[in-house]
Amino acid sequence: MQAIFDAMMRKESYATTGTPELVGVWTDPEFDATQPAFYYARVIEIPTPRWTAYEAIRFNIKMAGDEPMTTTERAYASPI
């Protein structure tokens, strides 16, 4: 437990949901070591139920046809 708080004090972050791991490798074909550059990772979650879907099920109602029933979360890494 102390290691988690130590990492937070160092401003490191960790997360897990316990969900399968996807690993990929990317290389920049135009990389030029003489030029400044930075990279960051973006991830997009698979669509998950939106609050409207939960409410429709909870109250046994049908939402309007144009009401979104799913949402897709996005995240990105700090530039390096």
Secondary structure, DSSP 8 states (H G I E B T S, - for coil): -HHHHHHHHTT------S----------TT--TTS------EEE---EE-HHHHHHHHHT----TTS--EE--EEE----
